[in-house]
Amino acid sequence: MNDRGPAFPSEQGEDKHGGWNQTYDPGMSLRDWFAGQALPGLIGLDSDADDKGIAHDAYLYADAMLAERAKGADDETSA
């Protein structure tokens, strides 16, 4: 599955001592971010669900969102 790349990449910034940091941090994937956004709603839906089931469902929603997003990108390129 293509996770569509990083959600919050960073190539530079200040370190904790005020110096400039040139290291690359890819951040979380967009898939992870989408799953995290779905998670609060899923937790509130079923208090009897186990943690692994809720996490699994969050990624199902994330995958569905990525698939829809990819359709939109395909639509834009064909226009």
N, C-alpha and C positions, 0 to 999 in steps of 0.2 A: 504493500500500500504506500502510495506516495503521500508523505505527511505534509507536503507543500512548503517545506523549508521552515526556517526559524520564525518565531513570532516576534521576538524582541532581540535581534542580533546586536552586538556591540563590538566594534573594532578598536575603540580607544576610549579613554576616559581617565579620570583622576583615581589614583590609588588611595589607600587609607592614610598615607603620609603627605598627601597633597602633590605628589609627583605625577607625571603623565605616564599612563599605562598603554602600551601599544599591542597588547595581546588580544587575540580574537576570542570572543565568547559567543558561541552560536545561539545561546538562549534556548528557550523551550521551543518545541515544534508547534506549528499552528494547530496540528491535531491535538496535542496536549492542551493547548489553550482552549480550544473548543470544548474538549471533554471537561475541563475545569469549569467552564461557564455553564455546562449542563448539570454538573454535579449538585449544586444547591437545590435545584428543583427536584431532582431525583431523590435526594435524601428526604425531602418533605413529602414525597408521594407515598412511600411505603415504609413505615417504621419497623416492619417485621423482616425486611429484606436484609440479607447479609452484606457485609462490606464488599466482598469480591463481586457479588452480583451487581451491586450499585455501580462499582467502578467499571465493570464490563459494559453495563448499559450506557454509561457516560461515553465510552469509546464508540459504542454503536451509533449514538447520536452524532458524535464528532465525525465519524466516517460518512454518515449520511450528509452532514453539512459540507464536508469536503467534496463529495460526489456532486452535490447541487452546485457548489461553487465552480467546479470544473465544467459543468454544463454551461454555466454563464460565460466562462472564458471561451468555450467553444463557440457559443452563440455570437460573441463579440468578434471573433476572428472570421466568422463566415459572413458577417454583415458587410 
